[in-house]
Amino acid sequence: MTGVRVSTANLNADDTKKILLECGIETGLVSRISMALKTIDDAHHTPASYSVNREKIRQYEGWTMTLLDKVEKAIPPKTTCA
């Protein structure tokens, strides 16, 4: 982690990929996440007959949880004063 805060309002796919790689996330995971994000449908663009592919959702969730685990391990725990 670089410690630099980035506004999510201006992030695009390339920016996100660059940040993940700079943070030490494996290239394979970054590539899978990038490919998934390019193919995910926005609900408001789908026809009424649209049916969710539950297996893909589970796969994407798995990748997201892997990323979350790596991020949580990279960020030092916050200390609190009682």
C-alpha positions in Angstrom: 0.0 0.0 0.0 1.3 3.5 -0.8 -0.8 5.3 1.8 -2.0 7.8 -0.9 -5.8 8.2 -1.0 -7.4 8.1 -4.4 -10.9 9.4 -5.2 -13.0 6.6 -6.6 -15.0 9.2 -8.6 -12.3 9.4 -11.2 -11.0 5.8 -11.4 -11.2 3.9 -14.6 -10.3 0.3 -15.3 -6.6 1.1 -16.1 -6.2 3.2 -13.0 -7.7 0.5 -10.8 -5.5 -2.2 -12.4 -2.4 0.0 -11.9 -3.2 0.6 -8.2 -3.8 -3.1 -7.5 -0.5 -4.1 -9.1 1.4 -1.3 -7.3 -0.1 -2.8 -4.0 1.4 -6.1 -4.8 -1.7 -8.0 -5.8 -0.8 -10.9 -8.1 -1.2 -10.2 -11.8 -3.5 -13.2 -12.3 -6.0 -12.0 -9.7 -5.9 -8.4 -11.1 -6.5 -9.7 -14.6 -9.4 -11.9 -13.5 -11.0 -9.0 -11.6 -10.4 -6.6 -14.6 -12.0 -9.0 -17.0 -15.0 -9.6 -14.8 -15.6 -5.9 -14.3 -15.7 -5.4 -18.1 -18.4 -8.0 -18.5 -20.7 -7.3 -15.6 -24.1 -6.0 -16.8 -25.6 -2.9 -15.2 -29.1 -3.9 -14.1 -30.7 -0.8 -15.8 -29.3 -1.9 -19.2 -30.7 -5.4 -19.1 -33.9 -6.6 -20.7 -36.8 -7.6 -18.5 -36.1 -11.3 -19.3 -32.6 -11.0 -17.9 -31.6 -14.0 -15.7 -28.6 -13.7 -13.3 -25.8 -16.3 -13.8 -25.4 -17.3 -10.2 -22.2 -19.3 -10.8 -20.5 -16.2 -12.2 -21.7 -14.2 -9.3 -20.1 -16.8 -6.9 -16.9 -16.7 -8.9 -16.7 -12.9 -8.8 -17.4 -13.0 -5.1 -14.6 -15.4 -4.5 -12.2 -13.2 -6.3 -13.4 -10.2 -4.4 -13.0 -12.0 -1.1 -9.5 -13.0 -2.1 -8.7 -9.4 -2.8 -10.2 -8.2 0.5 -8.1 -10.8 2.4 -4.9 -9.5 0.8 -5.9 -5.9 1.5 -6.7 -6.6 5.1 -3.4 -8.3 5.6 -1.5 -5.4 4.0 -3.2 -2.7 6.2 -1.9 -2.6 9.7 -4.6 -2.8 12.4 -5.7 0.5 13.9 -4.9 1.0 17.5 -7.3 2.6 19.8 -6.8 4.5 23.0 -9.2 3.6 25.8 
